Amino acid sequence: MLLEIIIIIFSTLIIYNWWAHGYWKRRNVFSIPTEFLFGNIRKIITGHALVPQMFDDMYKKYKEHKMIGFYTFYDPMLFVRDPEIVKKILVSEFNSFSDNGFTLSKDVDPLLGFNPFTAKGVPLWKELRSIQASNMTPLKLKEVVPNLTTRIGEFMYDFIKNQEKQPVSVMDLSIRAAVDSAVFYGFGIEPKSFTDSEFGFMKHASGDKLFQPSTWNIIAALFIPLLNKFCNLRVTSYETEEFFKSMTKTNIEHRLNSKVTRGDIIDTILKANKKKLEQTHKAYTDLEMSAHCTTFYLDSTVTSGMALTFFLLELAKHPDIQERLRSEIISVGNKPEDFDYDKINSITYLQMVLDETLRVHSPLSFVSRICTKDTIIEDVKIEKGTRIYISSISLHTDPEYFPDPEKFDPERFSEINKESMTKYTFFPFGEGPRICVGMKYASIFVKTSIVLFLLKYRVLPCGNQDKCLHDYDNFLLIPKPDAAVKFEEL
């Protein structure tokens, strides 16, 4: 009897496996051969592959298919590699794909759970995004340049001078600059990342303290969201959560008691709370206000620091590009105080080199969306709840769209060449309504920092710098841990 029960259970499982893994075939969508039970993610779960690599392999191996079906255990997922369909998913059919596919529980990981990046539902996403966007207007962003050129720039110069002719960790330098710029611009806190080893934002809210994602954290957030909630899996450390809660509470109490206004993210939150109360709505809790501050900090440091790191490494590898860029900078001004927001943005070649840096070292290696209502794309019915993935790094390095993609060539982004570029093949910060709200801040921060460096220093490579400057983790493109440059005073 027991044997018969086992046979029945096993036979039922085999039949279900065959039926569930036939989901895409029944919809006439090509799908990758699956493995029993696991679908297509066994290597991810066992640590033998990373998510960005899995998507890049799909992109390169199945070139003849615009859409590729795959499975997380028995859940059908869809990978998109065609730019026209990318446009539909991210832009023209946004209302059908309005949710980001990265899911965290607000109960388990509140600082990131209240982030517009992970927010589900258009009303909540718009509300959270508007708080960040109101602090990223061109008028506000004009303040980033003088903050860097008159205050933080001197700290950077002193930091480099103390390590003159010695290898400088590029990521350490870039993150310090990004942190100082963010806390002064966003919170009105004196920048001390270069001068105080005990500075809270460097000690408690950067690097491994800010993020503690394991492989399972990322797998759960991308593919199996209920796992994060049931297993209490967090991406943000408890230490960071407590730090931001304390920082936000102290800062807000100071603003209310002193009546000081700075027009920064703290003031934006206070205005939003006042408006909610006037409309008889529930005000933000202390935890939600801390989440708003954390969102600003993340948008202003992680992506910006990564981009500046890769920019400096590429300049060290390509002295001809560096010299041309320096010449164009000097044609605008000879010293930091000569530059403002408009002058920084007038340097066309600076933007070209930044764009090429972001093409090769895209901060987010892939984009994800969730289908929020049944939709037809290319005669294929995509059901509500289906997760969609797009590999930005694969599109950025596809020779069909970017000839000789291994070559670092800023001329790809000249005004003439951009006109002939295939649309929706370059989107380092995402695309459409959900494009990264911190994109413009990151751009002006990186460009201003580069101007400061090149006015005073020549950036040199360290030894035999490996040709590949980045590593993958399961979500971000990160610099190699030993990535370093030398600075030679002009």
N, C-alpha and C positions, 0 to 999 in steps of 0.2 A: 504493500500500500504506500509506504513512504517513498519507494522508488518511483511509483507512478506519479505521486505528487510532485516530486523533483522534476520528472520528465515534463509534466504539464507546465510547471512554472518556467522551466528553461525554454520550452518550446514557445510559450507565450512571450517571453522576453525577446527571443529571436525574431518572432513575427513583428512585435512592436518596434524593435530596432530597425528592421527592414522598412516598415511603414513610416516611422518618424524620419529616418534618414532619406526618405524618398520625397520629402516635402517639396524641394526645389525642382526635382525631376517632373513632378506632377504639374508644375507651373512653367515648364519648358525653360528653366534657367539652369545653365551649367553649374554643377556643384563638384567639389573636390571629393575624391574617394574617402570614405570615412573608416574609422576604426570602431569596433564593437564598444558600445557604451560611451566612449570618450568623444565620439564625433571627430573633430579635428584639432583638439587642444591638449592632447596627452603630453606632447613635448613641452608645451607652455607650463602645464601643471607640474611636470617632473623637473623643470628647470633646464631642459636641454635646448630651449629656444626662448627668445624674447618676443613680445608682442609685435614691436615694429619690424623685426626681422621676418616674422611669419607673414605679415602683410606685404612686405617688400618681395618675399619669395612668390606669393600669390600673383603680385603685379607682374613680375618678370616671367614667370613660368606660363601664365595663361593669357598671353598677349592678344589672342584672337577673340577674347570675350570681354564685353563691356561691363557685365555684372557677373559676379561669382558667388555662388551659394556655399556656405559652410555651416558647421554646427558646433555649438557648445553643449556637449552631451547630446541632448535631444532638442535643444532650442535652435531654430533656424536663424542664421545671421546672413547679412548680405555685404559683400565687398564690392565697391564701385571703383572702376579705373578709367572711365570715359569722361573727359572734361565736360561734355554737354550734359551728361547725367549729373555730374558734380554740381553744375550750375542749378539744375532743377532741385536737387536735394538741399543745397545751401541757400539758394536765393529765390528762384521763381516759384517753387512749391514749398516755401518756408513754413507756411501755416500747417502743412502736413508733416513737417519734420522739425518742429520748433524746439523739441527737447534735446539737450545734450545727452549723449550715451553714457557719460561718466556719472555714476550714481553713488552718492554717499548718504548715509542716514543722518538727519539733523539731530536725532537723539543720541547717536553714538559719537559723531564727529561734528559738533555744532559749528565750529569756526569755518569749516569748509562746506558744511551742509547748507549754510545761509549764503554761500557765495553764488553770484549770478552764473558762474560757469557751470555749477551743478544744479541750479534751481530748475524745478519742473513746473510746467504750466506758464503760459505767456504772461498772465497778470503779475505773478510773483517775480518772474524773470525781469519784466519791465521795471517793476518797482525797485528791485535791488540794483539793476543796471543803472537806473537814472541817478541813484545816489553817487555812484562812482563817476558817471559821465559828467555830472555837474561840476566835478573837481578836475576835469580834463579838457576844459574848453581852451581854445587858442589864447584867450585873454589870461586865463590862469597859467597856462603852460609857459607864457612869457617869463614867469618868475623862476623857472628852472634854470635858465641860463645865468642870470646874475648870482643865484645861489651857488652855482658851481664855480663860476669864474672868480668871484670875489672872496669866497669862504672855503669851500671844499677843495677847490683847485690848489690852494696853498698847502693844505694838508697832504694832498696827493704828491705834490712836488717834494715836500719834506720826507715823506715816506720813501719815495724813490731815491732821493739823495742819500738817505741813510743806508741804502743797499746798492750804492753806485758800483757799477761794473760787476755786480753779483747777480746771479739768476733771481728773477722775481716771479713768484707764483702768480700767474695771470688771473686765475679765478679769485684768489684771495684779494688782490688789488681791486679787481672789478667789483666784487661783492661789497667791499668796504665803501667804495665810491657810491655804489647804488644804495646802500643802506643809509649813508649820511644824507644823500640827496632826498631820499624818501621821507626820512623822519623829520628833516627840517622843513621840507615842502608840505608834507601832509599833516604833521602833528605839532609843528612849531617847537620841536625839541632840538637842542643844540647838537650839532654833528660831532661825534667823538669816536667814530669807528677807527680812525687812524691814530688817535692819541690816548685812548683809554682801553686797556686790555679787559677791564671789567664792564665795559659799556653793555647795557642790557640787551640791546637789539643785536649785537654781535654774539654775545655770550649765550643768550637764550632763544633767539628767534632767527637763526640762520642755519643753513646747511642741514646737518642731521637732526638738529633740534626742531627745525621747522617742519621737516618731513621725515617720517619714519616708515616709508612704505615698504612692505615686504612684497614678494611675488604674489602672495595670496591677497593682499590688500588690493592690488591693481587688477588682478584677475576678477575678484569679486566686484569691484567698482565698474568694470567694463562689461563683464559677461554674466555674473551671477549676483546681482545687487542684494538679494535677500541674505546672502552669506555674510555681508558686512554687518547687518543688523543682528542676525542670530548669533554670530560668533564674536560680536563686539570688536570688529576689526577697525582700527583707526589709521588714518594717514598722518594726522597731526598729533604730536606728542602731548601728553597731559601737561608737561612742563611749559610748553609753548602756550597752551590754552590759558593756564594760570597767569603767565606773564602778560598776555594781551588783555585779559580781563582786568588785571590790576592797573596796567598802563592806561587803558581806556577810562576806567572809573576815576583815576586820579586826575587825568587830563580834563575830563568833562567837569568834574567838581571845581577845578581851578578856573575854567572858563566861566562857569556860572557865578562863582564868587567874585572874580575879578572884573567881570563884564568885558573882558578882552575879546576882540574878534579878529580873526586872521583870514577868513574866507577859505579855510582849508577843509579837509575831510571831517574834522571834529565839528566845525561850525555847520557844515552841510548836514550832519546827523542831527544836531540840535534843532536846526530849522525844520528838518523833516519831522521830528518828534512834535514840535510846536504845531505844525500844520495838521498832523494826525489828531492831536488833542482838540484843535479848533473844529475839526470835522467830526468830533465825538468818536474817533476811532481809537483803538488800543495803541498806546505808544510802544516803541521798541523796548524790549527788555535790556538789561545790562549785557546779557550774553549776546543778544542780537547786535547791539552797538559794537561790542568787541569783534563780532564777526565782520561787520562793515570795515572796521579799522584793519583787520587782518587781510581782508580782500584787497584793500588799497596797498598794503605793504607787500603782499604777494605779487600783485600786478606791477609794482614799481621796483622790485628787487630781483626776483628770480629770473624772469625773462630778460630784463635789462642787463643784469650781470652776466648772464650766459652770452648774450649778443655782443657785449663789449669784450668779453674774453676772446671769443672767436675772431672778432674784428682785429684785435691786437696781434693774435697769432698769425692771421693771414697777412697782415702788414709786414711782420717779421720775415715771413716766407717769401714775400714779393717786394723787394726793395724798389723796383721800378715803379710799381703802383704807389708805394709809400711816398716816393719823391715827387711824383706828379701830384698826389693829393696835397702834400705839404706846400707845393708851389701855388696851388689854387687857393689854399687857406691863407697863405701870406699875401696873396693879391687882394684879399679882403681886409686883413689887419695883421699887425705884427705882435700884438700883446693881448692877453685875455680880455682886458677891459674894452678892447675895440669891437667886441662881438656882442650882439644881442640876438634875440629869437629870429628876427627876419634875416639878419646877415648869415646866421648859421644855415637857415633853410635856403639861402640863395646859392649855396655852394653845390652845384649840380653833381659834380663828381663824387662828393662826399655821400650823397644819397645813392649814387650808383654802386659805390663800394659796399655800402651798408646792405643794399638789396642783394648783391651777389653773395655777401656773407650769409644772409638769411636764406638764400637759395640752397647753399651748400650745407649750412648748419641750422636748419629750421628748428626753432625752439620746440614746437610740437610736431612730432614725427608723423602723427596721424590725427584725423578729425573723426568724431563719432556723432551720430544723431539717432534718435528714436522716432519711428513713425508714429504720429499721434492720431491719425485717422486713416482708414483704408484709402489707398491711393493707387492709381494706375501710372506706372512709369515704363515707357517702351513696351507697351502691351502686356506688362507683367503686373499682376495685382500684388501690391505690398500691403500686408495686413498690419493693422494697428498693433503696436508693441514690438515690431521687428526692429532690430538694431542694425544700423548702417555704418560702415567704416570706409574711410577714404585715406589713402596713404599719401600725405603731402610730400614727404621726402622722396617717394618713388616718382611722383610727377615731376618734382624739381630736378631729378637726375635722369630723366628719360631722354635719350639722345634724339628721339623724334621731336621733342619740343625744345631741348637745349643741347645743340650739337656739341660734341666733345665735353660732356658734362663734368668730367674730372678736372677740367681746366678752370682755374679761378680767373674769370674774365668779366670785370665790371662793365665792359662795353655792351654786354647783353642788355643792359638797362639804360642805354642812351635813349633819348627821346625818339629817334628814328627806329631803333630796334624794338622798342617797347610796342610800337604801333603794329608790328608784324607778329608779336608774341601771341600764341594761342591762349585765348581767355580761359581762366580757371585752371591753369597749370602752375600758378605761383600764388600761394596764399600762406605765408609763414605764420600769420596770426589768425588763421581761419578766414572765413569769408561770409558775406551776407549779414543779416541783422545781428547774428551772434558773434561777429568778429570781435576779437579781444578788445575790451574797453580801454586797456592800458597801452595800446599800440602806439598812439601819438606821443605819450609820455616817454615810452621806451626809446622811440626814435630820436627825440630831442635830447634826451639824456645821453645816449650813446654818441650822437654826433658832436655834442658839446664837449664831452670827455675826450674824444679823439682830437678835436681841435686843440685842447689844452696840452695833450701829450705831444702832438707833432709840432707845436710852436716851440717847444723847449728840448725835445728829445728825439733821437733816432732810435727806432725800435729794432732790435737785433735778435736773431734766433739763438737758441741755446743748443750747442753741440749739433748732433745729427737728429734734429727734430723729426719725429716720425711723420711720414706723409699724411697719415690719417690723424686728424687732430681731435676726433671725438670718439666717445664710447656711447653705447646705447644702455639705457636702463629700460624698464618696461613701459615708460611713458614719455620721458624727455630725452632729448639729445644732450649729452653732458660732455664737458671737456675732459680730456685725459687727466688723471690726478697729478701727473708730473709735468703738465704743460707749463712752460716758463719762457720768459724772454729776458733780454738785457736792455737797459736804457742807457744810451750814450748821449751826454749833453751836447747840444749843438754849439 
